[in-house]
Amino acid sequence: MPEHCTNHPDRPSVITCFKMNFGYCQECLDTCEACTEPCGYCKTRSGCVIYELCRKSESVRLKREECED
Ligand SMILES: [Zn+2]
């Protein structure tokens, strides 16, 4: 598991994207910046904590709608 947030290298990671093996901090998780691929195929999606936590997020929902058009 990566020790630091991919977007914020000065912060410890609290969660890992198993597909990309990127770490993310709590803020990235809270703002749902943690899922790099809300649209494309992700083989870990069914067990992805990030995806589950962000399922109701407005920003992720909008991103998804954009790519489904
Ligand atoms: Zn971060």
PDB file of the backbone (N, CA, C, O) and the ligand in Angstrom, with CONECT records:
HET     ZN  A 101       1
ATOM      1  N   MET A   1       0.849  -1.200   0.000  1.00  0.00           N
ATOM      2  CA  MET A   1       0.000   0.000   0.000  1.00  0.00           C
ATOM      3  C   MET A   1       0.882   1.247   0.000  1.00  0.00           C
ATOM      4  O   MET A   1       1.811   1.355   0.800  1.00  0.00           O
ATOM      5  N   PRO A   2       0.589   2.191  -0.902  1.00  0.00           N
ATOM      6  CA  PRO A   2       1.378   3.430  -0.940  1.00  0.00           C
ATOM      7  C   PRO A   2       1.248   4.178   0.386  1.00  0.00           C
ATOM      8  O   PRO A   2       0.185   4.180   1.007  1.00  0.00           O
ATOM      9  N   GLU A   3       2.334   4.806   0.808  1.00  0.00           N
ATOM     10  CA  GLU A   3       2.317   5.482   2.112  1.00  0.00           C
ATOM     11  C   GLU A   3       1.727   6.873   2.049  1.00  0.00           C
ATOM     12  O   GLU A   3       1.250   7.401   3.053  1.00  0.00           O
ATOM     13  N   HIS A   4       1.762   7.468   0.858  1.00  0.00           N
ATOM     14  CA  HIS A   4       1.329   8.859   0.756  1.00  0.00           C
ATOM     15  C   HIS A   4       0.275   9.058  -0.327  1.00  0.00           C
ATOM     16  O   HIS A   4       0.149   8.268  -1.262  1.00  0.00           O
ATOM     17  N   CYS A   5      -0.467  10.134  -0.164  1.00  0.00           N
ATOM     18  CA  CYS A   5      -1.511  10.494  -1.121  1.00  0.00           C
ATOM     19  C   CYS A   5      -0.890  10.861  -2.473  1.00  0.00           C
ATOM     20  O   CYS A   5       0.091  11.601  -2.544  1.00  0.00           O
ATOM     21  N   THR A   6      -1.476  10.333  -3.522  1.00  0.00           N
ATOM     22  CA  THR A   6      -0.991  10.629  -4.865  1.00  0.00           C
ATOM     23  C   THR A   6      -1.122  12.121  -5.191  1.00  0.00           C
ATOM     24  O   THR A   6      -0.254  12.693  -5.851  1.00  0.00           O
ATOM     25  N   ASN A   7      -2.193  12.738  -4.734  1.00  0.00           N
ATOM     26  CA  ASN A   7      -2.409  14.160  -5.021  1.00  0.00           C
ATOM     27  C   ASN A   7      -1.706  15.077  -4.027  1.00  0.00           C
ATOM     28  O   ASN A   7      -1.395  16.227  -4.338  1.00  0.00           O
ATOM     29  N   HIS A   8      -1.459  14.554  -2.825  1.00  0.00           N
ATOM     30  CA  HIS A   8      -0.849  15.344  -1.751  1.00  0.00           C
ATOM     31  C   HIS A   8       0.288  14.529  -1.131  1.00  0.00           C
ATOM     32  O   HIS A   8       0.095  13.851  -0.122  1.00  0.00           O
ATOM     33  N   PRO A   9       1.471  14.601  -1.740  1.00  0.00           N
ATOM     34  CA  PRO A   9       2.582  13.740  -1.292  1.00  0.00           C
ATOM     35  C   PRO A   9       3.030  13.995   0.150  1.00  0.00           C
ATOM     36  O   PRO A   9       3.782  13.201   0.714  1.00  0.00           O
ATOM     37  N   ASP A  10       2.573  15.093   0.743  1.00  0.00           N
ATOM     38  CA  ASP A  10       2.942  15.392   2.126  1.00  0.00           C
ATOM     39  C   ASP A  10       1.978  14.751   3.121  1.00  0.00           C
ATOM     40  O   ASP A  10       2.194  14.836   4.330  1.00  0.00           O
ATOM     41  N   ARG A  11       0.919  14.110   2.629  1.00  0.00           N
ATOM     42  CA  ARG A  11      -0.069  13.526   3.536  1.00  0.00           C
ATOM     43  C   ARG A  11      -0.041  12.000   3.472  1.00  0.00           C
ATOM     44  O   ARG A  11       0.237  11.415   2.426  1.00  0.00           O
ATOM     45  N   PRO A  12      -0.330  11.374   4.601  1.00  0.00           N
ATOM     46  CA  PRO A  12      -0.396   9.906   4.595  1.00  0.00           C
ATOM     47  C   PRO A  12      -1.647   9.430   3.863  1.00  0.00           C
ATOM     48  O   PRO A  12      -2.678  10.101   3.896  1.00  0.00           O
ATOM     49  N   SER A  13      -1.563   8.303   3.219  1.00  0.00           N
ATOM     50  CA  SER A  13      -2.737   7.768   2.539  1.00  0.00           C
ATOM     51  C   SER A  13      -3.601   7.008   3.528  1.00  0.00           C
ATOM     52  O   SER A  13      -3.092   6.375   4.452  1.00  0.00           O
ATOM     53  N   VAL A  14      -4.901   7.072   3.332  1.00  0.00           N
ATOM     54  CA  VAL A  14      -5.835   6.329   4.178  1.00  0.00           C
ATOM     55  C   VAL A  14      -6.520   5.230   3.387  1.00  0.00           C
ATOM     56  O   VAL A  14      -7.181   4.363   3.959  1.00  0.00           O
ATOM     57  N   ILE A  15      -6.362   5.266   2.079  1.00  0.00           N
ATOM     58  CA  ILE A  15      -7.043   4.271   1.242  1.00  0.00           C
ATOM     59  C   ILE A  15      -6.237   4.084  -0.040  1.00  0.00           C
ATOM     60  O   ILE A  15      -5.511   4.983  -0.462  1.00  0.00           O
ATOM     61  N   THR A  16      -6.370   2.922  -0.648  1.00  0.00           N
ATOM     62  CA  THR A  16      -5.628   2.638  -1.874  1.00  0.00           C
ATOM     63  C   THR A  16      -6.581   2.259  -2.991  1.00  0.00           C
ATOM     64  O   THR A  16      -7.521   1.489  -2.791  1.00  0.00           O
ATOM     65  N   CYS A  17      -6.329   2.802  -4.156  1.00  0.00           N
ATOM     66  CA  CYS A  17      -7.026   2.337  -5.356  1.00  0.00           C
ATOM     67  C   CYS A  17      -6.300   1.074  -5.813  1.00  0.00           C
ATOM     68  O   CYS A  17      -5.135   1.130  -6.206  1.00  0.00           O
ATOM     69  N   PHE A  18      -6.987  -0.058  -5.762  1.00  0.00           N
ATOM     70  CA  PHE A  18      -6.312  -1.325  -6.048  1.00  0.00           C
ATOM     71  C   PHE A  18      -5.972  -1.466  -7.522  1.00  0.00           C
ATOM     72  O   PHE A  18      -5.034  -2.172  -7.892  1.00  0.00           O
ATOM     73  N   LYS A  19      -6.735  -0.796  -8.348  1.00  0.00           N
ATOM     74  CA  LYS A  19      -6.437  -0.882  -9.770  1.00  0.00           C
ATOM     75  C   LYS A  19      -5.139  -0.153 -10.101  1.00  0.00           C
ATOM     76  O   LYS A  19      -4.258  -0.698 -10.766  1.00  0.00           O
ATOM     77  N   MET A  20      -5.033   1.100  -9.623  1.00  0.00           N
ATOM     78  CA  MET A  20      -3.901   1.936  -9.977  1.00  0.00           C
ATOM     79  C   MET A  20      -2.761   1.822  -8.973  1.00  0.00           C
ATOM     80  O   MET A  20      -1.636   2.245  -9.241  1.00  0.00           O
ATOM     81  N   ASN A  21      -3.068   1.244  -7.808  1.00  0.00           N
ATOM     82  CA  ASN A  21      -2.133   1.207  -6.701  1.00  0.00           C
ATOM     83  C   ASN A  21      -1.688   2.604  -6.291  1.00  0.00           C
ATOM     84  O   ASN A  21      -0.517   2.839  -5.992  1.00  0.00           O
ATOM     85  N   PHE A  22      -2.652   3.530  -6.283  1.00  0.00           N
ATOM     86  CA  PHE A  22      -2.425   4.886  -5.805  1.00  0.00           C
ATOM     87  C   PHE A  22      -3.001   5.007  -4.404  1.00  0.00           C
ATOM     88  O   PHE A  22      -4.039   4.422  -4.096  1.00  0.00           O
ATOM     89  N   GLY A  23      -2.312   5.778  -3.551  1.00  0.00           N
ATOM     90  CA  GLY A  23      -2.855   6.078  -2.240  1.00  0.00           C
ATOM     91  C   GLY A  23      -3.569   7.418  -2.270  1.00  0.00           C
ATOM     92  O   GLY A  23      -3.241   8.292  -3.073  1.00  0.00           O
ATOM     93  N   TYR A  24      -4.549   7.571  -1.387  1.00  0.00           N
ATOM     94  CA  TYR A  24      -5.265   8.852  -1.299  1.00  0.00           C
ATOM     95  C   TYR A  24      -5.485   9.206   0.163  1.00  0.00           C
ATOM     96  O   TYR A  24      -5.665   8.330   1.008  1.00  0.00           O
ATOM     97  N   CYS A  25      -5.469  10.523   0.453  1.00  0.00           N
ATOM     98  CA  CYS A  25      -5.696  10.984   1.822  1.00  0.00           C
ATOM     99  C   CYS A  25      -7.191  11.137   2.093  1.00  0.00           C
ATOM    100  O   CYS A  25      -8.025  10.958   1.205  1.00  0.00           O
ATOM    101  N   GLN A  26      -7.503  11.471   3.340  1.00  0.00           N
ATOM    102  CA  GLN A  26      -8.906  11.581   3.729  1.00  0.00           C
ATOM    103  C   GLN A  26      -9.626  12.653   2.926  1.00  0.00           C
ATOM    104  O   GLN A  26     -10.786  12.481   2.550  1.00  0.00           O
ATOM    105  N   GLU A  27      -8.944  13.750   2.666  1.00  0.00           N
ATOM    106  CA  GLU A  27      -9.603  14.832   1.930  1.00  0.00           C
ATOM    107  C   GLU A  27      -9.965  14.389   0.517  1.00  0.00           C
ATOM    108  O   GLU A  27     -11.056  14.684   0.028  1.00  0.00           O
ATOM    109  N   CYS A  28      -9.052  13.685  -0.132  1.00  0.00           N
ATOM    110  CA  CYS A  28      -9.346  13.202  -1.481  1.00  0.00           C
ATOM    111  C   CYS A  28     -10.528  12.242  -1.468  1.00  0.00           C
ATOM    112  O   CYS A  28     -11.344  12.227  -2.390  1.00  0.00           O
ATOM    113  N   LEU A  29     -10.606  11.452  -0.420  1.00  0.00           N
ATOM    114  CA  LEU A  29     -11.720  10.528  -0.286  1.00  0.00           C
ATOM    115  C   LEU A  29     -13.020  11.294  -0.051  1.00  0.00           C
ATOM    116  O   LEU A  29     -14.048  10.992  -0.657  1.00  0.00           O
ATOM    117  N   ASP A  30     -12.963  12.292   0.839  1.00  0.00           N
ATOM    118  CA  ASP A  30     -14.147  13.076   1.159  1.00  0.00           C
ATOM    119  C   ASP A  30     -14.672  13.833  -0.051  1.00  0.00           C
ATOM    120  O   ASP A  30     -15.883  13.964  -0.232  1.00  0.00           O
ATOM    121  N   THR A  31     -13.762  14.330  -0.877  1.00  0.00           N
ATOM    122  CA  THR A  31     -14.186  15.109  -2.040  1.00  0.00           C
ATOM    123  C   THR A  31     -14.351  14.222  -3.265  1.00  0.00           C
ATOM    124  O   THR A  31     -14.702  14.694  -4.347  1.00  0.00           O
ATOM    125  N   CYS A  32     -14.093  12.927  -3.082  1.00  0.00           N
ATOM    126  CA  CYS A  32     -14.221  11.958  -4.160  1.00  0.00           C
ATOM    127  C   CYS A  32     -13.315  12.275  -5.344  1.00  0.00           C
ATOM    128  O   CYS A  32     -13.680  12.081  -6.503  1.00  0.00           O
ATOM    129  N   GLU A  33     -12.122  12.768  -5.017  1.00  0.00           N
ATOM    130  CA  GLU A  33     -11.099  12.913  -6.040  1.00  0.00           C
ATOM    131  C   GLU A  33     -10.315  11.609  -6.178  1.00  0.00           C
ATOM    132  O   GLU A  33      -9.380  11.513  -6.973  1.00  0.00           O
ATOM    133  N   ALA A  34     -10.708  10.620  -5.399  1.00  0.00           N
ATOM    134  CA  ALA A  34      -9.879   9.421  -5.303  1.00  0.00           C
ATOM    135  C   ALA A  34     -10.094   8.430  -6.440  1.00  0.00           C
ATOM    136  O   ALA A  34      -9.196   7.649  -6.757  1.00  0.00           O
ATOM    137  N   CYS A  35     -11.266   8.451  -7.055  1.00  0.00           N
ATOM    138  CA  CYS A  35     -11.484   7.496  -8.143  1.00  0.00           C
ATOM    139  C   CYS A  35     -11.000   8.104  -9.451  1.00  0.00           C
ATOM    140  O   CYS A  35     -11.542   9.104  -9.921  1.00  0.00           O
ATOM    141  N   THR A  36      -9.981   7.494 -10.030  1.00  0.00           N
ATOM    142  CA  THR A  36      -9.409   8.043 -11.261  1.00  0.00           C
ATOM    143  C   THR A  36     -10.199   7.593 -12.483  1.00  0.00           C
ATOM    144  O   THR A  36     -10.041   8.138 -13.575  1.00  0.00           O
ATOM    145  N   GLU A  37     -11.043   6.599 -12.286  1.00  0.00           N
ATOM    146  CA  GLU A  37     -11.718   6.044 -13.446  1.00  0.00           C
ATOM    147  C   GLU A  37     -13.186   5.728 -13.175  1.00  0.00           C
ATOM    148  O   GLU A  37     -13.585   4.563 -13.176  1.00  0.00           O
ATOM    149  N   PRO A  38     -13.987   6.767 -12.944  1.00  0.00           N
ATOM    150  CA  PRO A  38     -15.400   6.512 -12.676  1.00  0.00           C
ATOM    151  C   PRO A  38     -16.137   6.014 -13.911  1.00  0.00           C
ATOM    152  O   PRO A  38     -17.216   5.433 -13.798  1.00  0.00           O
ATOM    153  N   CYS A  39     -15.564   6.237 -15.083  1.00  0.00           N
ATOM    154  CA  CYS A  39     -16.242   5.873 -16.330  1.00  0.00           C
ATOM    155  C   CYS A  39     -15.771   4.538 -16.873  1.00  0.00           C
ATOM    156  O   CYS A  39     -16.570   3.640 -17.135  1.00  0.00           O
ATOM    157  N   GLY A  40     -14.481   4.425 -17.033  1.00  0.00           N
ATOM    158  CA  GLY A  40     -13.936   3.261 -17.727  1.00  0.00           C
ATOM    159  C   GLY A  40     -14.089   1.984 -16.930  1.00  0.00           C
ATOM    160  O   GLY A  40     -14.498   1.986 -15.769  1.00  0.00           O
ATOM    161  N   TYR A  41     -13.756   0.925 -17.574  1.00  0.00           N
ATOM    162  CA  TYR A  41     -13.829  -0.378 -16.933  1.00  0.00           C
ATOM    163  C   TYR A  41     -12.816  -0.474 -15.803  1.00  0.00           C
ATOM    164  O   TYR A  41     -11.644  -0.137 -15.973  1.00  0.00           O
ATOM    165  N   CYS A  42     -13.279  -0.936 -14.647  1.00  0.00           N
ATOM    166  CA  CYS A  42     -12.382  -1.154 -13.522  1.00  0.00           C
ATOM    167  C   CYS A  42     -12.653  -2.538 -12.963  1.00  0.00           C
ATOM    168  O   CYS A  42     -13.736  -2.807 -12.443  1.00  0.00           O
ATOM    169  N   LYS A  43     -11.686  -3.398 -13.071  1.00  0.00           N
ATOM    170  CA  LYS A  43     -11.926  -4.786 -12.676  1.00  0.00           C
ATOM    171  C   LYS A  43     -12.070  -4.955 -11.175  1.00  0.00           C
ATOM    172  O   LYS A  43     -12.564  -5.981 -10.708  1.00  0.00           O
ATOM    173  N   THR A  44     -11.639  -3.946 -10.412  1.00  0.00           N
ATOM    174  CA  THR A  44     -11.749  -4.074  -8.960  1.00  0.00           C
ATOM    175  C   THR A  44     -13.003  -3.386  -8.428  1.00  0.00           C
ATOM    176  O   THR A  44     -13.223  -3.332  -7.218  1.00  0.00           O
ATOM    177  N   ARG A  45     -13.816  -2.866  -9.330  1.00  0.00           N
ATOM    178  CA  ARG A  45     -14.948  -2.039  -8.912  1.00  0.00           C
ATOM    179  C   ARG A  45     -15.882  -2.721  -7.936  1.00  0.00           C
ATOM    180  O   ARG A  45     -16.340  -2.088  -6.985  1.00  0.00           O
ATOM    181  N   SER A  46     -16.176  -3.991  -8.142  1.00  0.00           N
ATOM    182  CA  SER A  46     -17.152  -4.653  -7.285  1.00  0.00           C
ATOM    183  C   SER A  46     -16.682  -4.691  -5.832  1.00  0.00           C
ATOM    184  O   SER A  46     -17.497  -4.770  -4.914  1.00  0.00           O
ATOM    185  N   GLY A  47     -15.364  -4.635  -5.626  1.00  0.00           N
ATOM    186  CA  GLY A  47     -14.877  -4.642  -4.255  1.00  0.00           C
ATOM    187  C   GLY A  47     -14.170  -3.355  -3.894  1.00  0.00           C
ATOM    188  O   GLY A  47     -13.402  -3.306  -2.934  1.00  0.00           O
ATOM    189  N   CYS A  48     -14.434  -2.295  -4.678  1.00  0.00           N
ATOM    190  CA  CYS A  48     -13.695  -1.054  -4.475  1.00  0.00           C
ATOM    191  C   CYS A  48     -14.345  -0.172  -3.423  1.00  0.00           C
ATOM    192  O   CYS A  48     -15.487   0.258  -3.585  1.00  0.00           O
ATOM    193  N   VAL A  49     -13.620   0.096  -2.347  1.00  0.00           N
ATOM    194  CA  VAL A  49     -14.144   0.909  -1.259  1.00  0.00           C
ATOM    195  C   VAL A  49     -14.349   2.352  -1.717  1.00  0.00           C
ATOM    196  O   VAL A  49     -15.327   3.002  -1.347  1.00  0.00           O
ATOM    197  N   ILE A  50     -13.422   2.834  -2.519  1.00  0.00           N
ATOM    198  CA  ILE A  50     -13.520   4.209  -3.010  1.00  0.00           C
ATOM    199  C   ILE A  50     -14.796   4.385  -3.820  1.00  0.00           C
ATOM    200  O   ILE A  50     -15.542   5.348  -3.639  1.00  0.00           O
ATOM    201  N   TYR A  51     -15.025   3.446  -4.702  1.00  0.00           N
ATOM    202  CA  TYR A  51     -16.215   3.512  -5.555  1.00  0.00           C
ATOM    203  C   TYR A  51     -17.485   3.472  -4.705  1.00  0.00           C
ATOM    204  O   TYR A  51     -18.432   4.215  -4.961  1.00  0.00           O
ATOM    205  N   GLU A  52     -17.499   2.617  -3.712  1.00  0.00           N
ATOM    206  CA  GLU A  52     -18.670   2.502  -2.853  1.00  0.00           C
ATOM    207  C   GLU A  52     -18.924   3.790  -2.075  1.00  0.00           C
ATOM    208  O   GLU A  52     -20.059   4.255  -1.969  1.00  0.00           O
ATOM    209  N   LEU A  53     -17.847   4.355  -1.534  1.00  0.00           N
ATOM    210  CA  LEU A  53     -17.994   5.550  -0.717  1.00  0.00           C
ATOM    211  C   LEU A  53     -18.419   6.741  -1.563  1.00  0.00           C
ATOM    212  O   LEU A  53     -19.094   7.645  -1.069  1.00  0.00           O
ATOM    213  N   CYS A  54     -18.035   6.747  -2.817  1.00  0.00           N
ATOM    214  CA  CYS A  54     -18.314   7.885  -3.684  1.00  0.00           C
ATOM    215  C   CYS A  54     -19.538   7.668  -4.552  1.00  0.00           C
ATOM    216  O   CYS A  54     -19.870   8.503  -5.393  1.00  0.00           O
ATOM    217  N   ARG A  55     -20.188   6.577  -4.350  1.00  0.00           N
ATOM    218  CA  ARG A  55     -21.327   6.250  -5.196  1.00  0.00           C
ATOM    219  C   ARG A  55     -22.366   7.377  -5.190  1.00  0.00           C
ATOM    220  O   ARG A  55     -22.973   7.684  -6.216  1.00  0.00           O
ATOM    221  N   LYS A  56     -22.558   7.983  -4.016  1.00  0.00           N
ATOM    222  CA  LYS A  56     -23.589   9.021  -3.897  1.00  0.00           C
ATOM    223  C   LYS A  56     -23.040  10.428  -4.137  1.00  0.00           C
ATOM    224  O   LYS A  56     -23.778  11.410  -4.054  1.00  0.00           O
ATOM    225  N   SER A  57     -21.765  10.518  -4.428  1.00  0.00           N
ATOM    226  CA  SER A  57     -21.159  11.828  -4.617  1.00  0.00           C
ATOM    227  C   SER A  57     -21.632  12.504  -5.894  1.00  0.00           C
ATOM    228  O   SER A  57     -21.692  11.890  -6.959  1.00  0.00           O
ATOM    229  N   GLU A  58     -21.965  13.773  -5.762  1.00  0.00           N
ATOM    230  CA  GLU A  58     -22.443  14.530  -6.916  1.00  0.00           C
ATOM    231  C   GLU A  58     -21.381  14.622  -8.005  1.00  0.00           C
ATOM    232  O   GLU A  58     -21.690  14.462  -9.186  1.00  0.00           O
ATOM    233  N   SER A  59     -20.136  14.878  -7.620  1.00  0.00           N
ATOM    234  CA  SER A  59     -19.093  15.064  -8.626  1.00  0.00           C
ATOM    235  C   SER A  59     -18.839  13.769  -9.395  1.00  0.00           C
ATOM    236  O   SER A  59     -18.621  13.799 -10.607  1.00  0.00           O
ATOM    237  N   VAL A  60     -18.867  12.643  -8.703  1.00  0.00           N
ATOM    238  CA  VAL A  60     -18.655  11.371  -9.386  1.00  0.00           C
ATOM    239  C   VAL A  60     -19.852  11.038 -10.268  1.00  0.00           C
ATOM    240  O   VAL A  60     -19.699  10.511 -11.370  1.00  0.00           O
ATOM    241  N   ARG A  61     -21.029  11.348  -9.777  1.00  0.00           N
ATOM    242  CA  ARG A  61     -22.235  11.083 -10.560  1.00  0.00           C
ATOM    243  C   ARG A  61     -22.204  11.882 -11.865  1.00  0.00           C
ATOM    244  O   ARG A  61     -22.518  11.357 -12.933  1.00  0.00           O
ATOM    245  N   LEU A  62     -21.824  13.146 -11.766  1.00  0.00           N
ATOM    246  CA  LEU A  62     -21.747  13.995 -12.963  1.00  0.00           C
ATOM    247  C   LEU A  62     -20.695  13.482 -13.941  1.00  0.00           C
ATOM    248  O   LEU A  62     -20.924  13.426 -15.149  1.00  0.00           O
ATOM    249  N   LYS A  63     -19.545  13.113 -13.399  1.00  0.00           N
ATOM    250  CA  LYS A  63     -18.490  12.565 -14.257  1.00  0.00           C
ATOM    251  C   LYS A  63     -18.990  11.349 -15.008  1.00  0.00           C
ATOM    252  O   LYS A  63     -18.713  11.171 -16.194  1.00  0.00           O
ATOM    253  N   ARG A  64     -19.733  10.515 -14.294  1.00  0.00           N
ATOM    254  CA  ARG A  64     -20.214   9.285 -14.893  1.00  0.00           C
ATOM    255  C   ARG A  64     -21.241   9.558 -15.991  1.00  0.00           C
ATOM    256  O   ARG A  64     -21.257   8.904 -17.034  1.00  0.00           O
ATOM    257  N   GLU A  65     -22.098  10.546 -15.719  1.00  0.00           N
ATOM    258  CA  GLU A  65     -23.109  10.878 -16.723  1.00  0.00           C
ATOM    259  C   GLU A  65     -22.453  11.409 -17.989  1.00  0.00           C
ATOM    260  O   GLU A  65     -22.908  11.132 -19.099  1.00  0.00           O
ATOM    261  N   GLU A  66     -21.378  12.177 -17.812  1.00  0.00           N
ATOM    262  CA  GLU A  66     -20.671  12.714 -18.971  1.00  0.00           C
ATOM    263  C   GLU A  66     -20.175  11.602 -19.887  1.00  0.00           C
ATOM    264  O   GLU A  66     -20.294  11.695 -21.109  1.00  0.00           O
ATOM    265  N   CYS A  67     -19.627  10.565 -19.297  1.00  0.00           N
ATOM    266  CA  CYS A  67     -19.036   9.545 -20.154  1.00  0.00           C
ATOM    267  C   CYS A  67     -20.051   8.527 -20.640  1.00  0.00           C
ATOM    268  O   CYS A  67     -19.752   7.718 -21.518  1.00  0.00           O
ATOM    269  N   GLU A  68     -21.252   8.561 -20.072  1.00  0.00           N
ATOM    270  CA  GLU A  68     -22.250   7.608 -20.538  1.00  0.00           C
ATOM    271  C   GLU A  68     -23.020   8.109 -21.746  1.00  0.00           C
ATOM    272  O   GLU A  68     -23.753   7.356 -22.386  1.00  0.00           O
ATOM    273  N   ASP A  69     -22.848   9.366 -22.046  1.00  0.00           N
ATOM    274  CA  ASP A  69     -23.553   9.929 -23.208  1.00  0.00           C
ATOM    275  C   ASP A  69     -23.033   9.366 -24.520  1.00  0.00           C
ATOM    276  O   ASP A  69     -23.521   9.738 -25.587  1.00  0.00           O
TER     277      ASP A  69
HETATM  278 ZN    ZN A 101      -5.010  13.878  -1.123  1.00  0.00          ZN2+
END
